[in-house]
Amino acid sequence: MQNNQIIDLRSDTVTRPTPGMLEAMLNAKVGDDVFEDDPTVNELEKKAASMFGTEAAIFCASGTMTNQIAIKCHTRPGDEVICDKMAHIYAFEGGGIAFNSGASVKLIDGDRGRINAKQVRESIHPDNVHFPRTSLVAVENTMNKGGGCCYNFSSILEIAEVCKENKLAYHLDGARLFNALAVTNETPADYGKVFDSISICLSKGLGAPVGSLLLGTKAFVHQARRVRKVMGGGWRQAGFLAAAGVYALDNHVERLKEDHRRANAIYTILKSQSYVEDIMPQETNIVIFKLNDKISAANFLKKLEENNIRAATTGPTSIRFVMHLDITDGMVERMEETLKKITP
Ligand SMILES: *Cc1c(COP(=O)(O)O)cnc(C)c1O
């Protein structure tokens, strides 16, 4: 491959639609989704709901939107949401929990972003006028800031028990749930049984240009549809985008394993480089590592840029690489060569 071709590892959101996906989009039958008569949007929502065994689903513009709609539906102003301190819903959604729902947050210091039932139980407030009313627990799988790590399903189930005992809603930020499902034994339906709501991104590893899905009961999705409208998220001939989502679910789930294999190849090279101080265990498509004090993350990025490689920092001394649909084995080889020749 040519050395001037850009290798973009900033995020798995940077993918371009494949020719097959573009053809599906071009041929989509569309209608007005605010009237709920876009056939392709309806097909995507039905397809997702049936995969997860939930009553209904709603197609939205982004994972931030699906998460925020879910939080709005599950809380009242002044309520409290329990999540990890690195959770996307808290750390990367612009303060949306406060902005959209007027809710407060109880942050847990989890294991690379994974919280457990004991921590959740200890975070629930008793019914006392001094305290916010705890109403929602949210978990993230895979955990983005935790280096794409996966939950043990038993841990997910234990938290579900605590939620049930305490009448709390349980939300899954499953932006990369399909990455987790590719390395664990569960099915989408296993997850559908446990949560009150699930958010899934189509625009990450699955390679659609735009879109996320929010799943739950009919009543929940009806409420979500109202909230989506208020947020300005009612869209019209969204079937062109939904067609990409249908195509992604049909064609891009199985191949996630390739992203994981490539992430592992890069992880293996990085582990033995002198400039790497520490590296998070690699489980899925994300590799996060910490540089030693001889080189800053900004300088490291500059060296990568000189080799036409783009990455993201996750702090002043840490770097993130994310594998996705547009990364080839040839690119991974070039990455390996470049990573070996960088000197602090
Ligand atoms: C990307 C992501 C989202 C949603 O992101 P959008 O860019 O709004 O689609 C939500 N949660 C996690 C964990 C993510 O990585």
The ligand as an SDF file (V2000), in Angstrom:
LIG
                    3D

 15 15  0  0  0  0  0  0  0  0999 V2000
  -19.6840    7.0690   20.6020 C   0  0  0  0  0  0  0  0  0  0  0  0
  -20.3420    6.7300   21.8420 C   0  0  0  0  0  0  0  0  0  0  0  0
  -21.6390    7.1810   22.1250 C   0  0  0  0  0  0  0  0  0  0  0  0
  -22.4640    8.0420   21.2210 C   0  0  0  0  0  0  0  0  0  0  0  0
  -21.7690    8.8610   20.3990 O   0  0  0  0  0  0  0  0  0  0  0  0
  -22.3950    9.7030   19.2140 P   0  0  0  0  0  0  0  0  0  0  0  0
  -21.1730   10.2810   18.6110 O   0  0  0  0  0  0  0  0  0  0  0  0
  -23.2890   10.7090   19.8060 O   0  0  0  0  0  0  0  0  0  0  0  0
  -23.1250    8.7820   18.2930 O   0  0  0  0  0  0  0  0  0  0  0  0
  -22.1970    6.7850   23.3180 C   0  0  0  0  0  0  0  0  0  0  0  0
  -21.5390    5.9990   24.1690 N   0  0  0  0  0  0  0  0  0  0  0  0
  -20.3100    5.5320   23.9250 C   0  0  0  0  0  0  0  0  0  0  0  0
  -19.6570    4.6310   24.8830 C   0  0  0  0  0  0  0  0  0  0  0  0
  -19.6560    5.9020   22.7580 C   0  0  0  0  0  0  0  0  0  0  0  0
  -18.4250    5.4450   22.5270 O   0  0  0  0  0  0  0  0  0  0  0  0
  1  2  1  0
  2  3  1  0
  2 14  2  0
  3  4  1  0
  3 10  2  0
  4  5  1  0
  5  6  1  0
  6  7  2  0
  6  8  1  0
  6  9  1  0
 10 11  1  0
 11 12  2  0
 12 13  1  0
 12 14  1  0
 14 15  1  0
M  END
$$$$
